[in-house]
Each structure stands twice: as structure tokens, then as C-alpha cells.
Amino acid sequence: EEEDESCVHALQLTLSQVLPMVLNAANELEIFDIIAGAGGPDSDAQISASEIASKLPTQNPDAPAMLDRMLRLLGTHSLLSCSLHTLEDGSVDRRYGLSPAGKFFVQTQDGPSLASVVSLANHPAPREVRYNLKDAILEG
């Protein structure tokens, strides 16, 4: 059991780059603002991935499914709330809302926003430094 927990922890660390990349894409797509626009940043309004995709300048038919994967990841990190709704045809639709932490990524709010910090952290210049850290240590 301890070895399994250690393996899971090691895997989480290995994949820890995924969240910042998804958060950056959500920031660039203004996903948090779109969700906030569904009812205001202080509301509990929830919106589906299809509804979000309809507000993006895309013709990609796979956009709602791709967004849903991103939104689920943000939900597992408590940046979004998620609820399931059964539709008339029996299919299940996930709807997403802003969590208390997610509200800090809304760019159009009056209070502080971490959106610019996400952009800065994912800018190519500091990212390039991180990718070349080994060379900096070995070569100076």
C-alpha cells in the first residue's frame, strides 16, 4: 500500500506540468470570464462545455469535448465546480461554475485577478529557462 501511494505521488509529480498548461489555455480562451458571464462572478451559475464553445471563435466540432476534458481537470483541482444533469434523451451533461479559487482567474472583475500571473508564468522566456535548467547547471 505504501509503495502504491509512492507510485501515485511520483506519477502526480511527473504530470504536474499539465495543470499549468491547461490553466494557461483556459486563461487565453477567457473560460473563467465566460463562466462568470453566465451569471456574474458571485453567482452559482453553471454552464456546459458546449455553451462555452459557442462563445469561442471556433468552427472545430470537437471543441466542446476538448473543453470538457480541460474543465474536468480544472474541476479536480477545485478551480471549477461541476454538476451532472440528465437531459431529456437520457444523456448526461456536465455543467461548470466558478469555485471560490476559480473566481481569482476572472479577468473582467473589479478585484484582483491572477490571470496576468498565469500569462507571465507561461510566457516563452521563463518557460525556456526552465527547459534549459540542466544546461545552466552544467555549463553555467
C-alpha positions as CSV (number, residue, x, y, z in Angstrom):
1,E,0.0,0.0,0.0
2,E,2.8,2.4,0.8
3,E,4.5,1.6,-2.4
4,D,1.3,2.2,-4.3
5,E,0.9,5.6,-2.7
6,S,4.6,6.4,-3.5
7,C,4.0,5.4,-7.1
8,V,0.9,7.6,-7.3
9,H,2.8,10.5,-5.8
10,A,5.6,10.1,-8.3
11,L,3.1,10.0,-11.2
12,Q,1.5,13.2,-10.0
13,L,4.8,14.9,-9.9
14,T,5.7,13.6,-13.4
15,L,2.4,15.0,-14.8
16,S,2.5,18.3,-12.8
17,Q,3.1,20.3,-15.9
18,V,-0.3,19.5,-17.3
19,L,-2.3,21.8,-14.9
20,P,-0.3,25.0,-15.6
21,M,-0.7,24.4,-19.4
22,V,-4.4,23.8,-19.1
23,L,-4.8,26.8,-16.8
24,N,-2.9,28.9,-19.3
25,A,-5.1,27.7,-22.2
26,A,-8.2,28.4,-20.1
27,N,-6.8,31.9,-19.4
28,E,-6.1,32.6,-23.0
29,L,-9.6,31.4,-24.0
30,E,-11.1,33.5,-21.2
31,I,-13.0,30.5,-19.9
32,F,-13.3,31.9,-16.4
33,D,-14.8,35.1,-17.8
34,I,-17.2,33.2,-20.0
35,I,-18.4,31.2,-16.9
36,A,-18.6,34.4,-14.8
37,G,-20.7,36.0,-17.6
38,A,-23.3,33.2,-17.3
39,G,-24.5,34.8,-14.0
40,G,-21.8,37.1,-12.7
41,P,-18.7,36.2,-10.7
42,D,-20.6,36.0,-7.4
43,S,-23.3,33.7,-8.7
44,D,-23.5,29.9,-8.6
45,A,-24.5,29.8,-12.3
46,Q,-23.2,26.8,-14.2
47,I,-22.6,26.4,-17.9
48,S,-21.8,23.4,-20.2
49,A,-18.8,22.9,-22.3
50,S,-21.0,23.2,-25.4
51,E,-22.3,26.6,-24.2
52,I,-18.7,27.8,-23.6
53,A,-17.6,26.6,-27.0
54,S,-20.4,28.5,-28.6
55,K,-18.9,31.7,-27.2
56,L,-15.5,31.0,-28.7
57,P,-14.4,31.9,-32.2
58,T,-14.1,28.3,-33.4
59,Q,-15.6,26.1,-36.0
60,N,-14.0,23.0,-34.5
61,P,-16.7,20.4,-34.0
62,D,-14.6,18.7,-31.3
63,A,-14.2,21.9,-29.3
64,P,-16.9,21.1,-26.7
65,A,-15.4,17.6,-26.0
66,M,-11.9,19.1,-25.8
67,L,-13.1,21.9,-23.5
68,D,-14.9,19.3,-21.3
69,R,-11.6,17.5,-20.7
70,M,-9.9,20.8,-19.7
71,L,-12.9,21.8,-17.5
72,R,-12.9,18.4,-15.7
73,L,-9.2,18.8,-14.9
74,L,-9.8,22.3,-13.6
75,G,-12.6,20.9,-11.5
76,T,-10.4,18.2,-10.0
77,H,-8.1,21.0,-8.8
78,S,-11.1,22.9,-7.3
79,L,-10.9,25.8,-9.7
80,L,-14.4,25.0,-11.0
81,S,-17.4,23.4,-9.6
82,C,-19.1,20.6,-11.6
83,S,-22.6,19.1,-11.5
84,L,-24.2,16.4,-13.7
85,H,-27.6,17.0,-15.3
86,T,-29.6,14.3,-17.1
87,L,-31.0,15.5,-20.4
88,E,-34.4,14.6,-21.9
89,D,-32.7,12.0,-24.1
90,G,-31.2,10.3,-21.1
91,S,-27.6,11.5,-21.8
92,V,-25.7,13.3,-19.0
93,D,-24.4,16.8,-19.4
94,R,-21.7,18.3,-17.1
95,R,-22.1,21.9,-16.1
96,Y,-19.3,24.0,-14.7
97,G,-19.3,27.0,-12.4
98,L,-16.7,29.2,-10.7
99,S,-15.3,27.9,-7.4
100,P,-14.1,30.4,-4.8
101,A,-10.5,29.8,-6.1
102,G,-11.6,30.0,-9.7
103,K,-13.0,33.5,-9.2
104,F,-9.4,34.8,-8.9
105,F,-8.9,34.0,-12.6
106,V,-11.7,36.1,-13.9
107,Q,-10.0,38.9,-15.8
108,T,-13.0,41.3,-16.1
109,Q,-13.7,41.5,-12.3
110,D,-13.2,44.6,-10.2
111,G,-11.0,42.9,-7.6
112,P,-7.6,41.2,-8.0
113,S,-7.1,38.7,-10.8
114,L,-4.4,36.1,-11.2
115,A,-4.9,35.9,-15.0
116,S,-1.8,38.0,-15.7
117,V,0.3,35.9,-13.3
118,V,-0.7,32.8,-15.3
119,S,0.3,34.6,-18.5
120,L,3.6,35.6,-17.1
121,A,4.4,32.1,-15.7
122,N,3.6,30.6,-19.1
123,H,5.5,33.2,-21.2
124,P,8.0,31.6,-23.5
125,A,11.0,33.3,-21.9
126,P,10.7,31.9,-18.4
127,R,9.5,28.6,-19.8
128,E,12.7,28.4,-21.9
129,V,14.8,29.0,-18.8
130,R,13.0,26.1,-17.0
131,Y,13.6,23.8,-20.0
132,N,17.3,24.6,-20.0
133,L,17.9,24.4,-16.3
134,K,20.1,21.3,-16.7
135,D,22.4,23.1,-19.2
136,A,22.6,26.2,-17.0
137,I,23.8,24.0,-14.1
138,L,26.3,22.0,-16.2
139,E,27.6,24.8,-18.4
140,G,26.9,28.0,-16.4
